Amino acid sequence: MPTKLGQNFLTSESIAQKIAESSDIEGRNVLEIGPGKGMLTKYLAQSAGKLLAVEIDRGLAASLPAVIARIRLGGDEAISKYTRNTRLLRYARNDKVRIINDDILKINLPKLIEENDFQPYKVVANLPYYITSKIIRLFLETKYPPAEMVLMVQKEVGERIVGRDAKPRSETRSVSATGGKESILSISVKFYADPEIIFEVSRENFSPVPEVDSVVIKITRKKNIPDVAVKNFFSLIRAGFSSKRKMLANNLSAGFHIPKAQLSEVLKKAGLEPTIRAEKLETKDWLELYKVLNNK
């Protein structure tokens, strides 16, 4: 994928293998987004029951069969034979892997899942930084959401998603400056799922080398999603975060045209301080505030 689309290719075999192993995909359906040059794809193909690899770049999508062939034919010597021998081509074809040249944000995702009899499934991907949030929201809100997503994302974004609990699972609790606050993205994820940082990946493991490090996060779908009007719930959150420098009461007062004195009472009923800011609220706090505002 051209770098203008924000793709930094993973170059580390050990990191790719570690991601595949951390995904626990043995015999399971896996959807990979942006496989690029196939560094991660070849490890996913070895373990997955079925693999759908969605790649937007036509040239990269065309080169991926050769990467898959390496699994069955073994090594780089086989690739030159593979490209000119139709008998080897048929042998190397991996029927459990389907490469799709399309834009994941424009594809009919429910139709793709239905046509490939793909439920249940997991998503595993090295996400381009510029569309990370859009892709995560897509899979959280789609008709057939994945049971789990294992994603490599920009470190700051990963910490923002996990919020105040941001830390690799192997480390003791140490909340960073970005990880000590909640955001609209973290609240959105935690409404539907439980996120955690699995491990960090330094920038030297990519080409071209990005300006920031990455983390691999796991987002596990909750069995029970809160019983609220989703559109109204997230309207409340967007209003609360409308001005980061203002207190929550001021933002909600401006957004919903409710007197500040009345909002102070609402916040108290929800167990919140009248001077609190939106970034301090966890998902459970927003749910309680929503219930109080809607008299539930």
N, C-alpha and C positions, 0 to 999 in steps of 0.2 A: 504494500500500500504506500502511495507517495507520502512523504513526510508532511506535505501540506495538509493532509487529512489527520495529522496528529498521531500517527502510528510509530512507535519505537519498538523495533523487533527484538524479542528476547534471544540472546545468544548463548545462554548457559544451559548446557544439557542437564546439569545437576538440579538447577532451579526448576526446569520444566518437569523433570521426573518427580521432584518433591511436590510440585503442585498437583500432578496427577495422583500421586499416592495420598496426598492430603484430602483429595476429593472423594475417596471411597466409592469408586465407580465400577467396581468389578461386576460385569454382567448387566449393568444398568444403562438406560438410555441417557445419552449426553448430547447437549447442544453447545457447540463452541461458536463464539462470536469473534470474527476477525482473526482467523487462524494465521493470516499473513504467510510466512514462509514455512509454516508447519512444524516449528520447533516443539510446540506443545502437542500439536495434533497427533504426531506419531506415537506419543506415549498414551494419549487418550484412546487411540484406535486399538492399542494392544489390550486394553482392559475393558472398554465399554461393550455393552451388549449391542447397541446401535449408536452411531455417531452421525449427527448432522452438523456440518461445518459451514457456516454462513460467512462468505467473504465478498465484500463489495467490489474489490479490485479484480477486473477480468483477467489480467495477466497472472496475478497471484493465484487466483482460483484455478487457472489452467495448469499451473505448475504443481499443485498439491497432489494429483494422482501419483506423480513420481516419488513424492515423499512417502505416500502410503505404500507404494511398491517396495520401498526399502525394507519395510517390515517383513514382507513375505519372501523377497528375493535375497535380501541380506547384503547390506553394504553399498558403497558408492559404485563399485564395479558393475553391479546389476543395473544401475540406472541407465547407462549408455545402451545396454542390451534391451532394456525395457522400452526405450523410446523408438526402437526400429524393428522390433520383433513382435508381430501381432500375437503369436502363440504365448509368448511371455506376457504380453499385455493382458490377455484373457486370464492367465494364471495369477498375475499380480493384482487384478481387480479385487478389491475387498468389498463384498456385497453388503457388509454391515456399515460401511461408511458412505455417506452421501454428501457431496460437495455442492453447495448452492451459491451461485454467483448472484447476490442480491444485497440490498440495503436492509439490515435488520430493523431499522426504524420505519421502513416503508412496507415491508413484507406483511402479508396477512398471516399473523402468527397463529391464531386459533386454527385456521385452515391448514397450515403447515403441520401442526401437532396432530390434527385429525387425520390428514392424508397419510401420515407416516406411522399411525397407531403408536404414538410416542409417549403416552402417559403410563406411569409417572416418569419424570425425567429430572435431570440436573443441568444447570448451566455452568460451564467452566470457560473462563476467558481471560486474556490479557487485554483489558479495555483501553482504547484510545482515550486520552485524558479529556478531550473536549466534549465527548458524548457520554461520559460515565453516568452522570445523573439521569439523563434521558433513558438510557438503557435499563438502569436499575428500576426506574419508575415503570417502564414498559412491562417488565416481567413481574413486578409486584402487583400490577393492576390488571394484567391480562386475564382472559377467560379461563385459561389453563395455566396457572402459575407453576413454576418449578418447585419441587420439594426443597431444593437447596441451590444456592449459587456460590461458587468459589471463584473470586474475581481478583485479578491483580490490578490495582489502581494506584494513582498518585498518593503518596503517604499522607499528605495533608487532607485529601478527600477521604481516605480511609479512616483517619482519626475523627474527621467531622461526622462520618456516618455512625461510628461507634459511640461518639460523644464522650461523656465523662468517664466511660469505662475503657477508653482507648489505651490498649497495651497489647503486645504479643502475648499469647496464652502462656508462654514459657517464662515470662518475666513477672516479677512482683508488681503489685499495684503502684503505678507511677503515672499520674495524669499529666500530660504535656499541656502546653499553653493552648493548643488548638483542641486537644482532647478533653479539656475541662468544661467545655460548654456544649449545649445542645444547639442544633440548627434545624431549619425546616427539613433538610435532607435526612438528618438522623431521626427526627420524629416520624417522618414518612416511612422510613425503613422499619423502625421499631413498632409502628402501628401494625404492620403485617408480619414482621419476622424478628428473629433474634440475631443480631450481628456480632461478630467477634473478629479481632485481628489474629491471624494464625502465625505469620512471620513477616519479617521485613526483607526487602530485596534492594541492594544498593544499585545506584544508577549505572555502575560499570558493567552490569549484566545486560545492557541494551545497546542496540545500534540503530540510528545514531544515539549517542549518549545524551539522555535528557538532563535538564538542569536540576532535577529533584530525584529523590529516592522513591521507592514504591513499597507497598505492603500487599500481602495477599489476605483477603478477608473472606469469611464464610458467613453467608446470610441464610439462616434456616427458617423456613416458613412456619408460622405458628399454626397450631391445629384449630385454635379458636380466635377469630378476628373480632375485635370489639363491635358490639351491636349499636352502631350509631349511623346517622345519615352521613356517609363519607364525604360528600361534596360540602355539606355545611360544616363538618368537623375541620376540614382543611382550610375552609374560608376563615374560620376562627384563628387557626394557626398563622395563616398568611397576614391577617390583620395584626396579630400580636407581634410579628416580626417586621412590620412595615417600616419602623424606624428603630435601628439598633441602639441609638443613643437615648431613646425615651423609655420611660417605665411602661410596663405592660398596660396599666390602667389608662395611660394617655393614648397609647396606640389603639386600644379597643374603643375608647371613647370617640376618637376621631373616625374609626372605621365603621362603627355601628351606631353612631350618634346617640350614645347613652351618656347621661351625666356622670362625671367623675365620682361624685359622692355615691351614686348608686353602684358604680363598678367597684368601688372600694368595699362595699358590703358584699357584693358578689364574690370578690376574691377572698374575703374573710370566711364566707360560707364554704368555699372550696379549699380552705386550709392554707391559703396563700397570703403573704404579706402584701399590703397595698402598694408598697414601693418596689416590688420585685420586677425584674426584667425578664423578657421572654426566654432568653438563653439559659436561664436558671431552671426552667420547668422541664420535667421529664414527661414522658408519654402519659404516665398515669395521672400527672397533674393536669394535663390538657384534657384528658377524659373526664376528670372530676369537674373541671371548670365548665366543660361543655354541658354536663348534666345539670349543673346549677343554673346555667344560663337558659337552659331549655326546660327547667322545672321537672327534671326526671329523677 
